[in-house]
């Protein structure tokens, strides 16, 4: 494998028509003279006390009087209850439908701040602050991984949910209520934001003027762009990314590698070694959906970027849970997503004897399987998984198709590149190998949802024929060829692979639909667009080629053959 130094864990892009500032003093100094109503909007997971303290000190140092209005103190008494959609069934502890609420639903009436006198500043702050119709609007952001960690760790200060300040946070509410509501709100006000503030360091935040933010997004939407990767730890996680890419495990392993999961991904903007802001990738799609997705894909999926790339690292770890994902109608009716969670596994690396569990055996008996699942949960009895689900060798370079409703798990000893539909929070688990987490608790097993979605029609030989496909050449040229390695009628995207020999150069064209590329073998490639942009891509890195790019070329780097996994929407 190529040296891990080639992988860039912090890809970044310079801002357009502006500069990323560090600290509170410079943004405070840019506020207009005279009386100002300043709104600072953002998610509940921010350390709002530290933010207001830092900004207040900067304003007072500039001889500005400051009055504070915390909008959270004005939420309606039942604001929290208004935000969440009702579970289906009503007592479901695992999931709720995606909330369709609006930030305005937090309030019975919005506080109307009095205008300050002379050079005073009234700072209205908190989630929903932009509703006060301010003179100046700033948006303070924090990447979603911080909110998830704060809620998971029970942080009483910032591990809270929208509309429920001071109450313990809950992950189900965070995923299915807070995030969709806040994303819609952020996207709706983005064109009015005068300054974007990244509060990963609340005491010295990085910020970018709103006009520069929008110019930068417009530029990024028309060229190759990588998101900032990161790895999460889980009870089954392995060590590959720690050893090969240099990531430091948060809790002992690098299980989940977020290369591109649009709802959580961010793009770093700023100079290398200097101040940088992390801008949500989803905001890029919301501001420029036709350029990013393409017209046909935009019509089908709106501003939702529909394909994700992530790593499942079990090298030195354990088996994933046996699980499946909701079928399309169930996903719509019960969880509120307009499209479902089809997946594929591409084996990037594996240890001897590693396996992928996929699809029902020919003689799998669902009633027996259910009884054994319930015995495992209720009595701690080990489940004979392979009596029901087929085991397949985890051959490097093999793609496994996993349409919704198909039981599956990556076994221990694999590095799997998961090329999947974007919905990613609906793992309907049957069995987790009687495993406990760090606190000694079993993972949630929503097996009733799982059995409601189990596809019992495709089993035995049909699994091997349909879901473990042989590559077929699509096109070729001197020193290169492109092959289809996975495509199914029920899945809206296909997975291809470009194979380039040393020094080969292959032409490609988005033809109006975005591409996602990942270097699965070899040193890497250089992407050259028709408008003169170039972008390097090293082993294990993932990049988005927006639809607006059109024709581009891939040039192999290094002495070894380069293999690039490519995904694209084929059925809008």
C-alpha positions as CSV (number, residue, x, y, z in Angstrom):
1,X,0.0,0.0,0.0
2,X,1.2,3.6,-0.6
3,X,2.6,5.5,2.4
4,X,0.0,7.0,4.6
5,X,1.6,10.5,4.3
6,X,-0.1,10.8,0.9
7,X,-3.5,10.9,2.5
8,X,-4.6,14.5,3.4
9,X,-6.8,14.5,6.5
10,X,-7.5,18.2,6.2
11,X,-8.1,19.1,2.6
12,X,-8.9,22.8,2.3
13,X,-9.6,25.5,-0.3
14,X,-8.8,29.2,-0.3
15,X,-11.8,31.6,0.1
16,X,-12.9,33.7,-2.8
17,X,-13.2,37.5,-2.4
18,X,-12.4,37.5,1.2
19,X,-10.2,36.3,4.1
20,X,-10.9,34.0,7.0
21,X,-10.4,35.9,10.3
22,X,-9.4,34.6,13.7
23,X,-10.9,35.8,17.0
24,X,-13.7,38.2,17.9
25,X,-12.0,41.5,17.7
26,X,-11.9,41.9,13.9
27,X,-15.6,40.9,13.2
28,X,-16.7,43.1,16.1
29,X,-14.8,46.0,14.6
30,X,-16.6,45.5,11.2
31,X,-20.0,46.1,12.7
32,X,-21.5,49.4,11.4
33,X,-21.4,52.4,13.5
34,X,-24.6,53.7,15.2
35,X,-27.3,51.6,16.9
36,X,-27.2,47.9,15.8
37,X,-29.4,44.9,16.4
38,X,-27.1,41.9,15.8
39,X,-28.6,38.4,15.6
40,X,-26.3,35.4,16.1
41,X,-28.2,32.3,15.1
42,X,-26.9,28.7,15.3
43,X,-27.5,25.2,16.7
44,X,-28.1,24.5,20.4
45,X,-24.9,22.5,20.8
46,X,-22.8,25.7,20.8
47,X,-21.3,27.0,24.0
48,X,-23.4,30.1,23.8
49,X,-22.1,31.5,27.1
50,X,-18.5,31.4,25.9
51,X,-19.6,32.9,22.6
52,X,-21.5,35.9,24.1
53,X,-18.7,36.5,26.6
54,X,-16.1,36.6,24.0
55,X,-18.0,38.8,21.6
56,X,-19.2,41.1,24.4
57,X,-15.7,41.7,25.6
58,X,-14.6,42.5,22.0
59,X,-17.4,45.0,21.5
60,X,-16.8,46.7,24.8
61,X,-13.2,47.0,24.0
62,X,-14.3,48.9,20.9
63,X,-16.4,51.2,23.2
64,X,-19.7,49.6,22.2
65,X,-22.4,49.2,24.8
66,X,-23.9,45.7,24.7
67,X,-27.3,44.4,25.7
68,X,-28.1,40.6,25.4
69,X,-31.3,38.9,24.5
70,X,-31.2,35.1,24.8
71,X,-34.1,33.8,22.6
72,X,-34.0,30.4,24.4
73,X,-35.6,32.2,27.4
74,X,-38.5,33.1,25.1
75,X,-39.3,29.6,23.8
76,X,-42.9,28.5,24.3
77,X,-43.4,26.2,27.3
78,X,-44.1,23.2,25.0
79,X,-41.5,24.1,22.4
80,X,-39.8,20.8,22.6
81,X,-42.9,18.8,22.1
82,X,-43.8,20.9,19.0
83,X,-40.7,20.0,17.2
84,X,-40.7,16.2,17.1
85,X,-42.7,14.0,14.8
86,X,-44.6,11.2,16.4
87,X,-43.0,7.7,16.2
88,X,-44.6,4.9,14.2
89,X,-45.6,2.9,16.2
90,X,-46.2,5.5,19.0
91,X,-44.0,3.7,21.5
92,X,-41.0,3.1,19.2
93,X,-37.8,3.9,21.3
94,X,-35.5,3.7,18.3
95,X,-36.7,6.1,15.6
96,X,-39.1,8.9,14.8
97,X,-40.0,10.3,11.4
98,X,-37.9,13.2,10.2
99,X,-39.4,16.3,11.7
100,X,-41.2,18.7,9.4
101,X,-41.3,21.5,12.1
102,X,-40.0,25.0,11.5
103,X,-37.8,27.0,13.9
104,X,-40.7,29.5,14.2
105,X,-42.6,26.7,16.0
106,X,-40.3,27.3,19.0
107,X,-42.1,30.5,19.8
108,X,-45.6,31.7,20.6
109,X,-44.4,35.2,19.9
110,X,-40.9,36.3,19.1
111,X,-39.2,38.9,21.4
112,X,-38.9,42.3,19.8
113,X,-35.7,43.9,21.1
114,X,-35.7,47.6,21.6
115,X,-33.2,49.5,19.5
116,X,-30.1,50.6,21.3
117,X,-29.1,54.2,21.6
118,X,-26.0,55.8,19.9
119,X,-23.4,53.2,19.2
120,X,-25.0,50.5,21.3
121,X,-25.4,46.9,20.2
122,X,-28.3,44.6,21.1
123,X,-27.1,41.0,20.6
124,X,-30.0,38.6,20.0
125,X,-28.6,35.1,20.2
126,X,-29.5,31.4,20.2
127,X,-31.3,29.0,17.8
128,X,-33.9,31.1,15.9
129,X,-32.3,34.5,16.6
130,X,-32.5,35.5,12.9
131,X,-36.3,35.8,13.3
132,X,-35.9,39.2,15.0
133,X,-35.3,40.9,11.6
134,X,-31.9,42.2,12.7
135,X,-29.7,44.9,11.1
136,X,-26.8,42.4,11.0
137,X,-27.1,38.6,10.9
138,X,-24.3,36.2,11.9
139,X,-24.5,32.4,11.8
140,X,-22.4,30.6,14.4
141,X,-21.9,27.0,13.5
142,X,-20.4,23.8,14.9
143,X,-20.0,20.6,12.9
144,X,-22.5,18.0,13.8
145,X,-19.9,15.5,15.2
146,X,-19.6,17.8,18.2
147,X,-23.3,17.7,19.0
148,X,-23.4,13.9,18.7
149,X,-20.4,13.6,21.0
150,X,-21.9,16.0,23.6
151,X,-25.2,14.2,23.7
152,X,-23.6,10.8,23.8
153,X,-21.4,11.9,26.7
154,X,-24.3,13.5,28.6
155,X,-22.7,17.0,28.6
156,X,-25.2,19.1,30.6
157,X,-24.1,22.4,29.0
158,X,-24.1,21.7,25.3
159,X,-25.5,18.2,25.0
160,X,-29.0,19.5,24.6
161,X,-31.8,19.3,22.1
162,X,-33.6,22.1,20.2
163,X,-36.3,23.7,22.2
164,X,-35.2,21.9,25.4
165,X,-32.4,24.0,27.0
166,X,-31.3,22.6,30.3
167,X,-32.7,19.2,29.7
168,X,-30.6,16.1,29.0
169,X,-30.0,15.5,25.3
170,X,-31.2,12.5,23.4
171,X,-29.7,11.1,20.2
172,X,-32.9,10.0,18.6
173,X,-34.2,13.5,18.9
174,X,-30.9,15.0,17.7
175,X,-30.8,12.8,14.5
176,X,-34.5,12.9,13.5
177,X,-35.7,16.3,14.9
178,X,-32.9,18.8,15.6
179,X,-30.8,18.1,12.5
180,X,-33.4,18.3,9.8
181,X,-35.1,21.3,11.4
182,X,-31.9,23.2,11.8
183,X,-30.6,22.3,8.4
184,X,-33.7,23.7,6.7
185,X,-33.4,26.8,8.8
186,X,-29.7,27.4,8.1
187,X,-30.2,26.8,4.3
188,X,-33.2,29.2,4.3
189,X,-31.3,32.1,5.8
190,X,-27.9,31.5,4.2
191,X,-28.4,34.2,1.6
192,X,-28.9,36.8,4.4
193,X,-26.0,35.8,6.6
194,X,-23.4,38.7,6.9
195,X,-20.8,36.5,8.6
196,X,-20.2,32.8,9.0
197,X,-18.5,31.9,12.3
198,X,-16.9,28.5,13.0
199,X,-16.9,28.0,16.8
200,X,-14.8,24.9,17.1
201,X,-12.6,27.2,19.1
202,X,-15.1,29.4,20.8
203,X,-12.5,31.6,22.4
204,X,-10.8,32.3,19.0
205,X,-13.4,31.5,16.3
206,X,-12.7,31.5,12.6
207,X,-15.1,33.5,10.5
208,X,-15.8,34.6,6.9
209,X,-17.9,37.4,5.6
210,X,-21.2,36.4,4.1
211,X,-20.4,37.7,0.6
212,X,-17.1,35.8,0.6
213,X,-18.9,32.7,1.8
214,X,-21.3,32.8,-1.1
215,X,-18.6,33.6,-3.6
216,X,-16.6,30.6,-2.3
217,X,-19.6,28.3,-2.5
218,X,-20.3,29.3,-6.1
219,X,-16.6,28.6,-7.0
220,X,-16.5,25.2,-5.2
221,X,-19.8,24.1,-6.8
222,X,-18.0,24.0,-10.2
223,X,-14.9,22.1,-9.5
224,X,-13.7,18.9,-7.8
225,X,-14.0,19.2,-4.0
226,X,-13.1,17.0,-1.0
227,X,-14.8,17.1,2.3
228,X,-13.0,16.9,5.7
229,X,-12.8,13.2,6.7
230,X,-13.0,11.9,10.2
231,X,-13.3,8.6,12.0
232,X,-15.7,7.5,14.8
233,X,-15.1,4.6,17.2
234,X,-17.6,1.8,17.9
235,X,-17.5,-1.5,19.8
236,X,-16.7,-3.4,16.5
237,X,-14.1,-1.0,15.1
238,X,-10.6,-1.8,13.8
239,X,-7.2,-0.2,13.5
240,X,-6.6,0.2,9.7
241,X,-7.1,4.0,9.5
242,X,-5.0,4.5,12.6
243,X,-2.1,2.5,11.2
244,X,-2.3,3.4,7.5
245,X,-3.7,6.9,7.5
246,X,-2.5,8.3,10.8
247,X,-5.9,9.0,12.4
248,X,-5.8,9.0,16.2
249,X,-8.7,6.8,17.5
250,X,-11.2,8.6,19.7
251,X,-12.0,5.6,21.8
252,X,-9.5,3.0,20.7
253,X,-10.5,2.3,17.1
254,X,-11.3,3.9,13.7
255,X,-14.5,2.1,12.9
256,X,-16.5,4.5,10.8
257,X,-14.7,6.7,8.3
258,X,-16.8,9.6,7.2
259,X,-15.4,10.4,3.7
260,X,-18.5,11.9,2.3
261,X,-21.8,11.7,4.2
262,X,-23.6,14.9,3.0
263,X,-25.7,15.7,6.1
264,X,-22.6,15.8,8.3
265,X,-19.7,16.5,5.9
266,X,-17.9,19.8,5.9
267,X,-15.6,21.6,3.5
268,X,-12.6,23.5,5.0
269,X,-12.1,27.0,3.7
270,X,-9.0,29.0,4.5
271,X,-5.3,29.0,4.0
272,X,-3.2,26.0,5.0
273,X,-1.7,26.5,8.4
274,X,-4.0,29.5,9.1
275,X,-7.6,30.2,10.2
276,X,-10.2,27.9,8.5
277,X,-13.9,27.7,8.6
278,X,-15.7,24.4,8.1
279,X,-18.7,24.9,5.9
280,X,-21.5,22.2,5.7
281,X,-21.3,20.3,2.4
282,X,-25.1,20.3,2.4
283,X,-25.1,24.1,2.3
284,X,-23.1,23.9,-0.9
285,X,-25.8,21.6,-2.4
286,X,-28.6,23.9,-1.1
287,X,-27.1,27.0,-2.6
288,X,-26.1,25.4,-5.9
289,X,-28.2,22.3,-6.5
290,X,-28.1,22.3,-10.3
291,X,-24.3,22.8,-10.4
292,X,-23.6,20.2,-7.7
293,X,-26.2,17.5,-8.5
294,X,-27.3,18.2,-12.1
295,X,-30.8,19.1,-13.3
296,X,-32.1,15.6,-13.5
297,X,-30.8,14.5,-10.1
298,X,-32.0,17.8,-8.5
299,X,-35.5,17.2,-9.8
300,X,-35.5,13.8,-8.3
301,X,-33.8,14.4,-4.9
302,X,-34.2,18.2,-4.4
303,X,-31.1,19.5,-2.5
304,X,-30.4,16.1,-0.8
305,X,-27.1,14.8,-2.1
306,X,-28.1,11.2,-2.6
307,X,-24.9,9.1,-2.5
308,X,-22.4,8.7,0.4
309,X,-18.9,7.2,0.7
310,X,-17.6,5.9,4.1
311,X,-15.2,3.3,5.4
312,X,-16.1,0.4,7.7
313,X,-12.9,-0.6,9.4
314,X,-12.9,-4.0,11.1
315,X,-9.2,-4.7,10.6
316,X,-8.2,-5.9,14.1
317,X,-11.8,-5.4,15.2
318,X,-15.0,-7.5,15.2
319,X,-18.0,-8.3,13.0
320,X,-20.6,-5.7,12.3
321,X,-24.1,-6.4,13.6
322,X,-26.4,-8.4,11.4
323,X,-28.8,-5.8,10.1
324,X,-30.7,-4.5,7.1
325,X,-32.1,-1.2,5.9
326,X,-35.7,-0.1,5.3
327,X,-37.4,-0.8,2.0
328,X,-38.6,2.3,0.1
329,X,-42.3,2.4,1.0
330,X,-41.5,1.7,4.7
331,X,-38.8,4.4,4.6
332,X,-41.3,6.9,3.4
333,X,-44.3,5.9,5.6
334,X,-42.5,5.2,8.9
335,X,-39.3,7.3,8.8
336,X,-40.2,10.2,6.5
337,X,-37.3,9.9,4.0
338,X,-38.3,10.2,0.3
339,X,-35.7,7.6,-0.8
340,X,-34.2,4.6,0.9
341,X,-30.9,3.3,2.1
342,X,-29.5,1.0,-0.6
343,X,-25.9,0.0,0.1
344,X,-22.9,-1.6,-1.5
345,X,-19.6,-2.9,0.1
346,X,-16.3,-2.5,-1.9
347,X,-13.5,-4.5,-0.2
348,X,-10.5,-2.3,-0.2
349,X,-8.4,-4.5,2.1
350,X,-8.9,-7.7,4.0
351,X,-7.2,-10.2,6.2
352,X,-6.9,-13.9,5.4
353,X,-10.2,-15.7,6.0
354,X,-12.3,-12.5,6.2
355,X,-15.9,-12.7,5.1
356,X,-19.0,-10.7,4.2
357,X,-22.3,-11.9,5.4
358,X,-25.0,-11.2,2.8
359,X,-28.4,-12.5,1.8
360,X,-30.6,-15.4,3.1
361,X,-29.5,-19.0,2.7
362,X,-31.7,-21.2,0.5
363,X,-33.4,-22.8,3.5
364,X,-33.5,-19.9,5.9
365,X,-36.6,-20.1,8.1
366,X,-37.8,-16.7,9.2
367,X,-39.8,-18.0,12.1
368,X,-36.8,-19.8,13.5
369,X,-34.6,-16.8,12.9
370,X,-37.0,-14.6,14.8
371,X,-37.1,-17.0,17.8
372,X,-33.3,-17.1,17.9
373,X,-33.1,-13.3,17.7
374,X,-35.5,-13.0,20.6
375,X,-33.5,-15.7,22.6
376,X,-30.3,-13.7,22.0
377,X,-31.9,-10.5,23.3
378,X,-33.8,-12.1,26.2
379,X,-31.5,-14.9,27.3
380,X,-28.1,-14.1,25.9
381,X,-28.1,-17.2,23.7
382,X,-25.7,-17.0,20.8
383,X,-27.5,-17.0,17.4
384,X,-26.2,-19.3,14.6
385,X,-26.1,-16.5,12.1
386,X,-24.8,-18.6,9.2
387,X,-27.8,-20.9,9.4
388,X,-29.8,-18.0,8.0
389,X,-27.4,-15.7,6.2
390,X,-24.7,-16.6,3.6
391,X,-21.0,-16.1,4.1
392,X,-18.9,-15.0,1.2
393,X,-15.1,-14.5,1.0
394,X,-14.1,-10.9,1.4
395,X,-12.0,-10.7,-1.8
396,X,-10.1,-7.4,-2.3
397,X,-11.7,-5.6,-5.2
398,X,-15.1,-7.3,-5.0
399,X,-18.3,-5.3,-4.7
400,X,-21.2,-6.6,-2.8
401,X,-24.7,-5.2,-3.7
402,X,-27.0,-4.7,-0.7
403,X,-30.4,-3.5,-1.7
404,X,-32.8,-2.4,1.0
405,X,-34.3,-5.4,2.9
406,X,-31.2,-7.6,2.5
407,X,-29.6,-8.9,5.7
408,X,-25.8,-8.3,5.8
409,X,-22.7,-7.6,7.9
410,X,-19.1,-7.0,7.2
411,X,-17.0,-9.5,9.1
412,X,-13.9,-8.9,11.2
413,X,-10.7,-8.2,9.3
414,X,-12.0,-6.0,6.5
415,X,-11.7,-2.5,5.3
416,X,-14.9,-1.9,3.4
417,X,-15.6,1.2,1.3
418,X,-19.4,1.6,1.7
419,X,-20.8,3.2,-1.5
420,X,-24.4,3.8,-0.5
421,X,-27.5,6.0,-0.7
422,X,-27.2,8.9,1.7
423,X,-29.7,7.9,4.4
424,X,-27.4,6.4,7.0
425,X,-29.2,6.4,10.4
426,X,-31.5,3.4,9.8
427,X,-29.7,0.2,10.7
428,X,-32.4,-2.3,11.6
429,X,-30.3,-4.7,13.7
430,X,-31.2,-8.3,14.4
431,X,-28.1,-9.5,16.3
432,X,-24.9,-7.9,17.6
433,X,-22.9,-11.0,18.7
434,X,-24.0,-10.5,22.4
435,X,-21.5,-7.6,22.4
436,X,-21.6,-4.9,25.1
437,X,-20.5,-1.3,24.8
438,X,-18.0,0.5,27.1
439,X,-20.6,1.0,29.7
440,X,-21.7,-2.7,29.7
441,X,-24.9,-2.1,27.8
442,X,-26.2,-3.9,24.7
443,X,-26.7,-1.9,21.5
444,X,-30.3,-1.2,20.6
445,X,-31.7,-3.9,18.4
446,X,-34.8,-2.7,16.5
447,X,-35.5,-6.2,15.2
448,X,-39.2,-5.8,14.7
449,X,-38.5,-3.1,12.1
450,X,-35.9,-5.5,10.6
451,X,-38.4,-8.3,10.2
452,X,-41.0,-5.9,8.7
453,X,-38.4,-5.1,6.0
454,X,-36.8,-8.5,5.4
455,X,-36.7,-9.5,1.7
456,X,-37.4,-13.2,1.8
457,X,-37.7,-13.6,-2.0
458,X,-34.0,-13.3,-2.9
459,X,-32.0,-16.1,-1.3
460,X,-29.6,-18.9,-2.1
461,X,-28.1,-18.9,-5.6
462,X,-30.1,-15.7,-6.5
463,X,-28.0,-13.8,-3.9
464,X,-24.8,-14.9,-5.5
465,X,-26.0,-14.2,-9.0
466,X,-27.6,-10.8,-8.4
467,X,-25.6,-9.3,-5.6
468,X,-22.0,-10.5,-6.3
469,X,-21.5,-9.4,-9.9
470,X,-18.6,-9.8,-12.3
471,X,-17.1,-6.7,-13.8
472,X,-18.2,-5.8,-17.4
473,X,-16.2,-3.4,-19.5
474,X,-18.1,-0.2,-20.3
475,X,-15.5,1.7,-22.3
476,X,-11.7,1.6,-22.8
477,X,-8.7,3.4,-24.3
478,X,-4.9,3.2,-24.3
479,X,-3.8,2.0,-20.9
480,X,-7.2,2.3,-19.2
481,X,-10.7,0.9,-19.1
482,X,-13.9,1.6,-17.2
483,X,-16.0,-1.3,-15.9
484,X,-19.4,-1.6,-14.2
485,X,-18.9,-3.5,-11.0
486,X,-22.4,-3.2,-9.6
487,X,-25.8,-2.2,-10.9
488,X,-29.4,-3.3,-10.1
489,X,-32.7,-2.2,-11.4
490,X,-34.1,-1.4,-8.0
491,X,-31.1,0.8,-7.1
492,X,-30.9,4.4,-8.4
493,X,-27.1,4.5,-8.6
494,X,-24.4,2.4,-10.1
495,X,-20.8,1.7,-9.1
496,X,-18.1,1.7,-11.7
497,X,-14.3,1.2,-11.6
498,X,-11.7,3.0,-13.6
499,X,-8.4,1.0,-14.1
500,X,-5.4,3.0,-15.3
501,X,-1.9,1.6,-16.0
502,X,1.2,3.6,-15.3
503,X,1.1,7.1,-16.8
504,X,-2.3,6.4,-18.4
505,X,-4.8,9.2,-18.8
506,X,-8.6,8.6,-19.1
507,X,-11.2,11.0,-20.3
508,X,-14.5,11.3,-18.5
509,X,-17.6,13.6,-18.5
510,X,-20.2,14.2,-15.8
511,X,-22.8,14.6,-18.6
512,X,-25.0,16.5,-16.2
513,X,-24.8,14.2,-13.2
514,X,-22.2,14.4,-10.4
515,X,-19.6,11.7,-9.9
516,X,-17.9,10.5,-6.7
517,X,-14.4,9.0,-7.0
518,X,-12.3,7.1,-4.5
519,X,-8.8,5.8,-5.1
520,X,-9.1,2.1,-4.0
521,X,-5.6,0.9,-5.2
522,X,-2.4,2.6,-6.4
523,X,-0.8,5.8,-5.5
524,X,-3.4,8.1,-6.8
525,X,-4.5,10.3,-9.7
526,X,-4.6,13.9,-10.9
527,X,-8.0,15.3,-12.0
528,X,-7.9,17.9,-14.8
529,X,-11.0,19.8,-15.7
530,X,-11.8,21.5,-19.0
531,X,-11.6,24.9,-17.4
532,X,-8.0,24.4,-16.2
533,X,-8.5,23.3,-12.6
534,X,-6.4,20.5,-11.3
535,X,-6.9,18.4,-8.1
536,X,-4.8,15.6,-6.8
537,X,-6.4,12.5,-5.3
538,X,-4.3,10.1,-3.2
539,X,-5.0,6.5,-2.2
540,X,-8.1,6.1,0.1
541,X,-9.2,9.7,-0.6
542,X,-12.7,10.5,-1.9
543,X,-13.7,13.5,-4.0
544,X,-16.9,14.9,-5.6
545,X,-17.0,16.0,-9.2
546,X,-20.0,18.3,-9.4
547,X,-22.3,18.0,-12.4
548,X,-21.2,21.4,-13.6
549,X,-17.7,20.2,-14.2
550,X,-18.6,18.4,-17.5
551,X,-15.6,16.9,-19.3
552,X,-12.5,16.1,-17.2
553,X,-9.5,13.7,-17.3
554,X,-8.0,11.4,-14.8
555,X,-4.2,10.9,-15.0
556,X,-2.6,8.0,-13.1
557,X,0.2,8.8,-10.6
558,X,3.0,6.4,-9.5
559,X,4.4,3.2,-10.9
560,X,1.5,0.9,-10.0
561,X,-1.9,0.3,-11.5
562,X,-4.5,2.8,-10.2
563,X,-8.0,1.7,-9.4
564,X,-10.7,4.3,-8.9
565,X,-14.1,3.5,-7.6
566,X,-16.8,5.7,-9.1
567,X,-20.4,6.2,-8.3
568,X,-23.1,8.0,-10.1
569,X,-26.9,8.3,-10.3
570,X,-28.3,6.3,-13.2
571,X,-32.0,6.5,-12.6
572,X,-33.3,10.0,-11.7
